[in-house]
Amino acid sequence: GTPSQRSEGELSQSAGATAKTMGGMVLKAFKTIFWILFITGVLVFLSVASFLLSFRDIEPPDLSAMSLSYSSFVYVDDEQGNATEYMTIYKDANREWVSLNDIPAYMKTAQVAIEDHRFSEHDGVDWWNTMGAVYKLFTHSGGGGGSTLTQQLIKNITGEKQVSILRKVREIFTALNMEKKYSKQQILEAYLNVVNYGGQNEGVEAAAKAYFGKSIAECSLAQCAVIAGITQNPSQFNPLIFPDEAKVRGEVVLDRMWKLSDGNEENDELVISEELEGQLVPITQEEYNQALAELETMTFGDVKVEETETVEEQQDLDDWNWYIDTMFEDIARDLQKQYGYSYERAVDMIYNSGLEIHSAMNPKIQTDLENMFINGDCMPADEDIEAGMFIMDPYTGRVIAVIGSRYERDGVRLWNNATDSKRQPGSSFKPVSVYSLGLETDTITYGSVLKDQPVPDYYGPGSTEEGPSNLSLT
């Protein structure tokens, strides 16, 4: 081969320069990647932070309406446009709601001790427990923890219990805002009246009557401890189903109360703020021992619960029609959207919160249509064919009548063929899709007659085929 024209020293210098150049390129690439990742990380962080902070003004559920038991009133406009009372929507007054002062201090102390002993101190969120829960989440070292009484109350009111970081963030901001709006006493009272205590027992009063046959005001320390322990797992600690487990859980609650009262719990004690003075009380060694002895011989459920009319059975069927059914469900959805209630809480609010409901229903048209459907004057001869009707005022968009079935009603809040039955709309969609556009552009009027025949050039220029064609059912 051709001998090299460069000396060994020149080759060494060239290799060094090449290595230096390559090193500089690698360093430059590393810096570029670093800054891209850094800027991307900052942008992502700012985006996430901005998204999370968008929840800071979230409105907490309305607690003041939950303890009411006032009938709601429905109004319709008369021929002169004046609102007149049409009917009352109500539920019996026995809602098992008890004021905080009527709940014994044992019950309040037991619940706070076992669920959230720093309830008096925090502002809706126990940040120490929350950080512990986050640590457990990322290290997979066990679950649970973190939720305060305020947060648990929000979950029970809204019905949002799915496990997700987004729900937790929304719940945290809601809890912070709730504690700004309501006092500790209001929150504790709502919690003790709303949370499930096994089976269908919502609140401590219902639980006390179901398990011990007495009002919560008459319950002993041991009985309060059993009731307070149910909330962790209402099905597992239901005294009527698992009495032994309920007693063991009651002992856990008593132990917790005594340790927090005596200061024996490591780094913890029962904190009683000035606001909750007299509502929460420490227990003594003697009270603790007596309660443990009572637990050993405790029995449950020796009570006959009398059956009462359902809410639906109490309503006036003469006034409650298909329109009221539809209106009721619309209001429930609006309350869910506006206040974040669960469906059950929204329904309860309609029955008990003294709402003033102004309806667009035309009572005469509604009554005439219902009679016409029931008489069968316009119905198919085949009785298996159902029917429904939904009527709007085309000028205002107000729904003035709804018919959910061709047959006579036998209750309230029934299946409605006009709103619940999801079927292909067929030609009924034409007024929305094409006729409305024709009316808006003055191409047609309400009195226009349209020929039911194909039109030329329907399929585009150059086509000889007319259209559209009717659907053949043969």
TIFILUM-722852 format. One line per field, with one value per residue (C-alpha): residue in one letter; x, y, z. Coordinates in steps of 0.25 Angstrom, whole numbers. Last residue first. Layout:
res <- c(a;...);
u <- c(X;...);
v <- c(Y;...);
w <- c(Z;...);
//
This chain:
res <- c(t;l;s;l;n;s;p;g;e;e;t;s;g;p;g;y;y;d;p;v;p;q;d;k;l;v;s;g;y;t;i;t;d;t;e;l;g;l;s;y;v;s;v;p;k;f;s;s;g;p;q;r;k;s;d;t;a;n;n;w;l;r;v;g;d;r;e;y;r;s;g;i;v;a;i;v;r;g;t;y;p;d;m;i;f;m;g;a;e;i;d;e;d;a;p;m;c;d;g;n;i;f;m;n;e;l;d;t;q;i;k;p;n;m;a;s;h;i;e;l;g;s;n;y;i;m;d;v;a;r;e;y;s;y;g;y;q;k;q;l;d;r;a;i;d;e;f;m;t;d;i;y;w;n;w;d;d;l;d;q;q;e;e;v;t;e;t;e;e;v;k;v;d;g;f;t;m;t;e;l;e;a;l;a;q;n;y;e;e;q;t;i;p;v;l;q;g;e;l;e;e;s;i;v;l;e;d;n;e;e;n;g;d;s;l;k;w;m;r;d;l;v;v;e;g;r;v;k;a;e;d;p;f;i;l;p;n;f;q;s;p;n;q;t;i;g;a;i;v;a;c;q;a;l;s;c;e;a;i;s;k;g;f;y;a;k;a;a;a;e;v;g;e;n;q;g;g;y;n;v;v;n;l;y;a;e;l;i;q;q;k;s;y;k;k;e;m;n;l;a;t;f;i;e;r;v;k;r;l;i;s;v;q;k;e;g;t;i;n;k;i;l;q;q;t;l;t;s;g;g;g;g;g;s;h;t;f;l;k;y;v;a;g;m;t;n;w;w;d;v;g;d;h;e;s;f;r;h;d;e;i;a;v;q;a;t;k;m;y;a;p;i;d;n;l;s;v;w;e;r;n;a;d;k;y;i;t;m;y;e;t;a;n;g;q;e;d;d;v;y;v;f;s;s;y;s;l;s;m;a;s;l;d;p;p;e;i;d;r;f;s;l;l;f;s;a;v;s;l;f;v;l;v;g;t;i;f;l;i;w;f;i;t;k;f;a;k;l;v;m;g;g;m;t;k;a;t;a;g;a;s;q;s;l;e;g;e;s;r;q;s;p;t;g);
u <- c(-365;-361;-356;-350;-354;-345;-338;-337;-336;-326;-321;-308;-300;-300;-302;-310;-323;-322;-337;-346;-354;-368;-375;-379;-377;-388;-384;-393;-382;-374;-363;-351;-351;-337;-341;-353;-344;-334;-344;-350;-337;-331;-340;-354;-348;-345;-359;-356;-349;-345;-338;-341;-337;-349;-347;-352;-365;-367;-366;-364;-370;-367;-381;-391;-402;-403;-414;-409;-404;-391;-381;-389;-382;-388;-383;-368;-364;-356;-362;-368;-369;-376;-372;-379;-374;-382;-382;-387;-388;-392;-396;-410;-411;-423;-414;-417;-424;-437;-430;-438;-425;-417;-428;-430;-415;-415;-427;-420;-406;-413;-421;-409;-400;-386;-376;-373;-368;-362;-361;-352;-355;-343;-350;-355;-346;-334;-336;-336;-323;-317;-320;-314;-301;-299;-289;-296;-300;-299;-306;-316;-319;-320;-330;-338;-339;-344;-355;-359;-361;-369;-377;-380;-385;-395;-395;-408;-418;-407;-405;-392;-390;-388;-376;-369;-371;-382;-376;-372;-371;-357;-358;-346;-337;-326;-314;-308;-297;-292;-277;-279;-284;-271;-263;-272;-270;-255;-254;-263;-254;-242;-248;-253;-249;-261;-265;-277;-274;-263;-264;-262;-252;-244;-243;-231;-230;-216;-205;-190;-191;-205;-204;-210;-221;-232;-225;-222;-236;-243;-234;-237;-252;-252;-244;-253;-265;-258;-257;-272;-276;-268;-275;-289;-287;-300;-309;-296;-292;-277;-273;-284;-282;-267;-260;-273;-277;-267;-275;-288;-280;-274;-287;-293;-281;-283;-297;-309;-321;-318;-316;-331;-334;-337;-322;-318;-328;-332;-317;-314;-326;-321;-307;-308;-313;-317;-321;-311;-299;-296;-296;-292;-302;-307;-293;-286;-296;-295;-279;-279;-289;-281;-268;-274;-278;-273;-258;-258;-266;-255;-244;-252;-256;-241;-237;-249;-245;-231;-236;-245;-233;-224;-234;-241;-256;-264;-272;-286;-287;-292;-284;-271;-273;-275;-263;-255;-260;-257;-243;-238;-223;-222;-223;-213;-201;-186;-188;-177;-184;-197;-192;-184;-197;-205;-194;-195;-210;-208;-199;-207;-220;-230;-242;-235;-229;-229;-242;-243;-229;-235;-241;-248;-246;-246;-255;-266;-264;-264;-277;-284;-279;-283;-298;-305;-317;-307;-303;-317;-324;-328;-336;-344;-358;-365;-372;-368;-373;-376;-388;-397;-402;-399;-402;-392;-399;-398;-412;-417;-410;-396;-391;-385;-379;-377;-366;-370;-360;-352;-339;-326;-320;-323;-312;-301;-300;-289;-276;-274;-260;-252;-239;-242;-235;-222;-221;-221;-211;-202;-203;-200;-189;-182;-184;-177;-166;-164;-163;-153;-144;-146;-142;-131;-125;-126;-119;-108;-106;-105;-95;-87;-87;-82;-71;-66;-66;-58;-48;-47;-44;-34;-27;-27;-21;-10;-6;-6;3;12;14;18;8;11;6;12;4;0);
v <- c(-23;-12;-3;10;21;26;40;42;43;35;42;46;57;67;60;49;57;62;61;60;48;49;53;67;77;86;98;103;103;111;107;113;124;121;118;110;102;99;94;85;79;72;75;74;62;54;48;42;30;32;19;15;18;16;24;38;36;21;25;14;19;30;29;18;10;19;16;10;16;20;31;43;57;71;85;84;99;101;115;116;101;99;84;71;58;45;31;18;3;-8;-21;-16;-18;-9;3;15;28;26;16;22;22;30;40;42;44;54;62;63;68;78;83;83;91;87;98;95;104;96;103;93;90;81;68;61;68;67;52;50;58;50;37;42;46;60;69;82;87;74;65;75;76;61;61;72;65;52;60;67;54;48;60;60;46;49;52;60;48;39;47;42;34;21;26;30;15;13;7;-6;-8;-12;-23;-22;-33;-29;-30;-36;-31;-41;-39;-24;-20;-25;-16;-4;-5;-6;6;14;11;14;28;33;46;55;61;70;77;86;84;98;100;89;75;67;53;49;44;43;28;25;25;39;34;39;35;21;20;23;14;3;5;5;-8;-14;-10;-17;-29;-28;-26;-38;-46;-41;-43;-42;-34;-27;-22;-22;-28;-21;-7;-8;4;10;-1;3;15;6;-4;8;14;1;0;15;13;17;25;37;27;24;10;-4;-8;-12;-6;6;10;9;17;28;27;30;23;9;1;-10;-5;8;16;31;42;45;44;51;63;65;65;75;84;83;86;99;100;109;109;94;91;98;90;77;81;83;69;62;68;63;49;48;51;41;30;20;21;26;37;36;51;51;39;43;57;51;43;55;63;51;51;42;38;23;11;3;-6;-4;-3;8;18;16;14;28;35;29;34;48;48;44;56;65;63;70;78;89;80;82;77;65;60;47;44;30;23;34;43;33;28;43;46;34;35;50;45;50;60;72;68;69;56;51;38;43;42;54;45;49;60;66;76;79;90;103;115;123;135;134;139;125;119;116;104;102;90;90;83;78;81;71;78;72;71;85;92;82;88;80;87;97;95;108;101;91;99;97;83;87;98;89;79;89;95;82;78;91;89;75;79;90;80;69;78;85;71;66;79;77;63;66;77;68;57;67;72;58;55;68;65;50;56;66;55;46;57;60;45;45;57;51;38;45;47;44;29;19;15;0);
w <- c(11;20;9;13;4;-7;-7;-18;-33;-42;-54;-48;-55;-43;-30;-23;-22;-36;-38;-26;-21;-16;-3;-6;5;10;17;29;39;30;19;13;24;28;42;38;28;38;48;37;35;47;59;52;44;56;57;44;50;65;67;81;95;105;117;113;105;109;124;134;147;157;164;164;157;144;134;121;108;114;117;113;115;114;113;110;108;95;95;81;77;91;94;94;98;95;98;93;95;85;93;93;78;73;72;81;77;84;94;106;114;103;102;117;118;107;113;126;121;112;123;133;124;130;130;145;156;167;181;189;204;206;209;196;186;195;197;182;181;192;185;172;179;181;174;176;162;154;164;167;152;151;162;156;142;150;157;144;137;148;149;134;135;146;161;164;166;171;184;189;202;194;187;200;205;215;228;233;248;253;263;272;279;269;276;289;299;309;307;302;316;323;313;315;330;329;320;329;341;334;330;317;310;306;292;291;303;297;282;278;289;283;288;284;288;289;280;281;285;290;305;307;316;307;294;300;306;293;284;294;293;278;277;287;278;266;274;278;263;259;269;264;249;243;252;258;244;245;232;224;229;228;235;238;248;259;263;265;274;282;284;290;300;304;307;297;302;293;281;282;286;280;281;267;258;268;270;255;251;261;257;243;230;234;221;224;233;239;226;228;228;242;249;238;237;252;251;240;247;260;253;247;232;220;222;227;214;205;211;209;194;191;197;190;177;179;183;171;162;169;167;175;172;184;178;185;186;201;206;199;205;219;218;214;226;235;230;220;220;223;214;207;209;206;191;192;183;190;204;203;198;210;219;212;214;229;232;223;231;222;226;233;244;259;264;255;260;265;252;250;263;273;265;265;279;284;277;282;296;296;294;282;285;285;271;265;261;247;247;235;242;235;225;211;202;188;189;177;167;174;165;157;150;134;132;128;140;142;149;163;170;185;193;207;218;226;227;232;218;214;223;218;204;197;196;184;176;177;178;167;157;165;161;146;148;156;145;134;142;145;130;126;136;132;117;120;128;118;106;115;118;104;99;110;106;91;94;103;92;82;91;93;78;76;87;81;67;73;80;68;60;70;70;55;55;65;57;45;33;18;20;11;-1;0);
//
